[in-house]
Amino acid sequence: METALARDDIRHGGQLPNIAIIGTGLIGCSWAAMMAATGRKVAIFDTRPEAGEAFQDFWTSVKPALVELGLADPDCQPDYRICTSLSDALRDADFVFECIPERLDMKRALYGEMEPLLKPTAIVATSSSGLKLSDLQAGWSNPGRVIIGHPFNPPHLVPLVELYANDQTDADVLPTARRLYESCGKVVIILKREVMGHVANRLQAAIWREAIHLVESDVASVEDVNAAVWAGPGLRWAIMGPHMLLHLGGGAGGLRAYCEQFTQSYTEWWDDLGKPQLTPETIDRLVSGLSEEIDGRDYATLRQQRDSQLIAVLKALSETRRSFGTVPELA
């Protein structure tokens, strides 16, 4: 499948050819794979001795999907090295993906070690899913090179990346980071101000809160609540966001007409939404209901189903968006 990603300047690294990955969990391995697929040199550091094996196994498992989506050439081999020290990993880095666990104290300790080792022009993007950039910048002598670059799981498949820079961030950092993410097929959104959980996780949290409430208040089973999402609005959300969909729901009058017609209904629904707590009893009920839906399938089977169906959806959307001219051009 030919994509704009195949342009030589992108495929062979182009801008920011030297990448460092700190942490080799799912997110770190995903970024390493995506960067390697664009021809960049990748230096990987993790305190775990099995980091090299972890990435090689990950690359082997995800390469077919990257090739199928047009994000890697069939003959692509990752140009990577496993570093035994942080200084070795950061020595030549133009861009650093920080992917360690979501703990502020751990990240601050890491940054204290990292900053003296970085080139002055290097950019550090934390994959933090909810920590505030202002808190993460505390302690940096030059906080202007640090930004939020939050992916959505699984990062090697889901296109979304949320970027946030604040008034301490150097002017070149955000546009440069955006070009890098878009060079590997990502869809980038820019947060206009700092907020806990960024955008997508807040939307997900709102949906899950009501999904829990519907089970907890015995409106529907876990399986039926899940089906209500994937067989209903979830299908539409993969195509257009909520504001655009409701604009269509308003007919010729668009979103304004929709709001005028349904404001009262939504106000009543919002007032009736639940505020459940994840008590041990509620968790037990959710787990029990989900076990019935899982029906003996193991983790690997469920993950394969998710990833295979994600790939199918992404391929279909890529073709239809191209026909409608809605595929964003790479910078």
C-alpha positions in Angstrom: 0.0 0.0 0.0 1.7 3.1 -1.2 1.7 6.0 1.2 3.3 9.4 1.6 5.6 7.8 4.2 7.5 6.2 1.3 9.2 9.4 0.3 12.9 9.0 0.5 13.6 11.9 2.9 11.2 10.3 5.4 12.0 6.6 4.8 15.7 7.2 5.3 15.6 9.2 8.5 15.3 12.7 7.1 15.2 15.1 10.0 16.4 13.9 13.4 18.3 10.8 12.3 19.5 9.7 15.7 16.9 8.5 18.2 17.3 7.4 21.8 14.7 5.2 23.6 14.8 5.1 27.4 12.7 2.2 28.6 11.7 -1.0 26.8 8.1 -1.7 27.9 5.4 -1.7 25.3 5.6 2.0 24.6 9.4 2.1 24.4 9.5 -0.9 22.1 6.8 0.6 19.9 8.6 3.9 19.5 11.8 2.0 18.7 10.1 0.0 16.1 8.4 3.0 14.5 11.6 5.0 14.4 13.6 2.0 13.0 10.9 1.5 10.3 11.6 5.1 9.0 15.3 4.3 8.7 16.5 6.2 11.7 19.3 5.0 14.0 18.0 3.9 17.4 19.9 3.7 20.6 18.0 1.8 23.3 18.7 1.9 27.1 17.0 0.1 29.9 18.3 -1.2 33.2 16.8 -4.6 32.5 19.4 -7.0 31.1 16.8 -8.6 28.8 16.1 -5.3 27.0 17.8 -6.3 23.7 15.9 -9.6 23.5 12.7 -7.8 24.4 13.0 -5.4 21.5 14.1 -8.0 19.0 11.1 -10.2 19.9 8.8 -7.1 19.7 10.2 -6.1 16.2 9.7 -9.7 14.9 6.1 -9.7 16.1 5.0 -6.3 14.8 7.0 -6.0 11.6 4.3 -7.8 9.5 1.7 -5.3 10.7 3.9 -2.3 10.0 4.6 -3.7 6.5 0.8 -4.3 5.9 0.0 -0.8 7.0 2.7 0.7 4.7 4.8 1.9 7.7 7.8 -0.3 6.9 9.4 -1.8 3.8 9.3 -5.6 3.6 13.1 -5.8 3.6 13.5 -3.3 6.5 15.9 -4.3 9.2 16.1 -2.1 12.3 19.4 -0.1 12.8 19.5 -0.3 16.5 22.0 -0.9 19.3 21.4 -1.8 23.0 23.4 0.6 25.2 24.8 -0.4 28.6 24.9 3.2 29.9 22.6 6.2 29.7 25.5 8.3 28.4 26.1 5.9 25.5 22.4 6.1 24.5 22.2 9.9 24.7 25.6 10.8 23.1 24.3 11.4 19.6 20.6 11.6 20.2 18.6 14.3 18.3 15.3 13.1 19.9 14.7 11.1 23.1 11.6 9.1 23.8 11.4 8.8 27.6 9.2 5.7 28.3 9.8 4.8 32.0 7.0 4.0 34.5 4.4 6.7 35.3 6.1 8.0 38.5 7.1 11.6 38.9 9.9 10.8 41.3 11.4 8.2 38.9 11.2 10.6 36.0 12.8 13.5 37.8 15.6 11.3 39.0 16.2 10.1 35.4 16.1 13.7 34.1 18.7 14.7 36.6 21.0 12.1 35.1 20.0 12.8 31.5 20.4 16.6 31.1 24.2 16.8 31.4 24.5 14.1 28.8 22.3 15.7 26.1 23.2 17.7 23.1 21.9 21.3 23.6 19.6 20.9 20.6 18.2 17.5 21.6 14.4 17.2 22.3 13.1 15.0 25.1 9.5 13.7 24.7 7.9 12.0 27.7 5.2 9.4 26.9 3.5 10.2 30.2 -0.2 9.5 30.1 -1.2 12.0 32.8 1.6 13.8 34.6 1.8 17.6 34.0 4.6 19.0 31.9 5.2 21.8 34.4 5.9 19.2 37.1 8.2 17.2 34.8 10.1 20.3 33.9 10.9 21.2 37.5 14.6 20.6 38.1 15.7 21.0 34.5 18.3 23.8 33.9 16.9 24.1 30.4 13.2 23.0 30.5 12.7 24.3 27.0 13.7 21.1 25.3 11.1 18.9 27.1 7.6 18.2 25.9 4.7 15.7 26.3 4.4 13.2 23.5 1.7 10.8 24.6 0.7 7.8 22.4 -2.4 5.6 22.7 -2.0 1.9 23.1 -1.0 -0.1 21.2 1.4 2.7 20.0 2.7 0.8 17.0 -0.9 0.6 15.6 -3.0 3.4 17.0 -2.1 6.7 15.2 -2.9 9.2 17.9 -0.2 11.2 19.6 -1.0 14.1 22.0 1.6 16.9 22.1 1.8 19.6 24.7 4.4 22.4 25.1 4.1 25.3 27.4 5.5 28.9 27.7 8.9 27.4 28.9 9.2 25.4 25.7 11.6 26.6 23.0 9.8 27.8 19.8 11.3 25.1 17.5 10.5 22.1 19.7 6.8 21.6 19.0 6.9 21.9 15.2 10.0 19.7 15.1 8.4 17.0 17.2 5.2 17.1 15.2 7.1 16.5 12.0 8.9 13.6 13.5 5.7 11.9 14.7 4.0 12.5 11.4 6.9 11.0 9.6 6.0 7.6 11.0 2.3 7.9 10.2 1.0 9.4 13.4 -2.0 11.7 13.8 -0.9 14.6 16.1 -3.2 16.7 18.2 -1.9 19.8 20.1 -3.1 20.6 23.6 -3.7 24.3 24.1 -3.3 24.1 27.9 -2.2 21.7 30.6 -4.8 19.3 31.9 -4.5 16.0 33.8 -4.9 13.0 31.6 -4.5 15.1 28.4 -7.5 14.7 25.9 -8.0 11.1 24.9 -7.6 9.6 28.4 -10.2 12.0 29.7 -12.6 11.0 27.0 -11.9 7.4 27.8 -12.3 8.0 31.5 -15.7 9.6 31.0 -17.0 6.7 28.9 -15.6 4.1 31.3 -17.1 5.8 34.3 -20.6 5.5 32.8 -19.9 2.0 31.5 -19.1 1.0 35.1 -22.2 2.8 36.4 -24.5 0.9 33.9 -23.1 -2.4 35.2 -23.1 -1.4 38.8 -26.7 -0.2 38.7 -27.8 -3.3 36.9 -28.9 -1.6 33.7 -26.9 -4.0 31.5 -24.2 -6.8 31.7 -20.5 -6.2 31.1 -20.8 -7.9 27.7 -23.8 -5.8 26.6 -22.2 -2.6 27.7 -19.1 -3.5 25.7 -21.2 -4.4 22.6 -23.1 -1.1 23.0 -19.8 0.7 22.3 -18.1 -1.4 19.6 -21.3 -2.1 17.7 -22.7 1.4 18.1 -20.9 4.7 18.6 -17.5 3.2 18.6 -17.9 2.4 14.9 -18.8 6.0 14.1 -16.0 7.4 16.3 -13.4 5.6 14.2 -14.6 7.7 11.3 -15.4 11.1 12.8 -15.2 12.7 16.2 -18.3 13.4 18.3 -18.8 17.1 17.2 -18.6 16.2 13.5 -21.0 13.3 13.9 -23.6 15.4 15.7 -23.2 18.1 13.1 -24.4 15.5 10.6 -27.2 14.6 13.1 -28.4 18.2 12.8 -29.2 17.8 9.1 -28.8 20.9 7.0 -28.7 23.1 10.1 -25.7 21.2 11.4 -24.4 21.3 14.9 -26.3 24.4 15.9 -29.6 22.8 14.9 -28.7 19.6 16.8 -27.9 21.6 19.9 -31.1 23.6 19.7 -33.1 20.4 19.3 -31.4 18.2 21.9 -30.1 20.5 24.6 -32.9 19.6 27.0 -32.4 15.8 26.5 -28.6 16.0 27.0 -29.0 18.1 30.1 -31.3 15.5 31.6 -28.9 12.7 30.6 -25.9 14.5 32.0 -27.7 15.1 35.3 -28.5 11.4 35.5 -25.0 10.1 34.7 -23.4 8.0 37.5 -20.3 8.6 39.6 -19.2 5.1 40.5 -16.3 4.2 42.7 -14.0 1.3 42.0 -14.7 -0.5 45.3 -13.6 -4.1 45.7 -17.2 -5.2 45.2 -17.5 -3.2 41.9 -14.2 -4.5 40.6 -15.3 -8.1 41.4 -18.6 -7.5 39.5 -16.7 -6.1 36.5 -14.2 -9.0 36.5 -16.8 -11.6 36.8 -18.9 -10.2 34.0 -15.8 -9.9 31.8 -14.8 -13.5 32.5 -18.1 -14.6 31.1 -17.5 -12.6 27.9 -13.9 -13.9 27.6 -15.2 -17.5 27.9 -11.8 -19.1 28.3 -9.8 -17.2 25.7 -6.3 -16.4 26.8 -4.5 -13.0 26.7 -2.5 -13.8 23.5 -5.7 -14.7 21.7 -7.5 -11.5 22.8 -4.5 -9.4 21.9 -4.3 -11.0 18.4 -8.0 -10.3 17.8 -7.6 -6.7 18.9 -4.5 -6.1 16.7 -5.8 -7.9 13.6 -9.1 -6.0 13.7 -7.3 -2.7 14.3 -5.1 -3.3 11.2 -8.2 -4.1 9.1 -10.0 -0.9 10.3 -6.9 1.2 9.7 -6.4 -0.1 6.2 -10.0 0.4 5.3 -10.0 4.0 6.7 -6.7 4.8 4.9 -8.3 3.9 1.6 -11.6 5.7 2.1 -9.9 8.8 3.6 -7.6 9.1 0.6 -10.6 8.9 -1.7 -12.2 11.8 0.2 -9.0 13.8 0.4 -8.9 13.7 4.2 -5.5 12.1 4.7 -3.2 14.7 6.3 0.0 15.4 4.3 3.3 14.8 6.0 5.2 18.0 6.9 
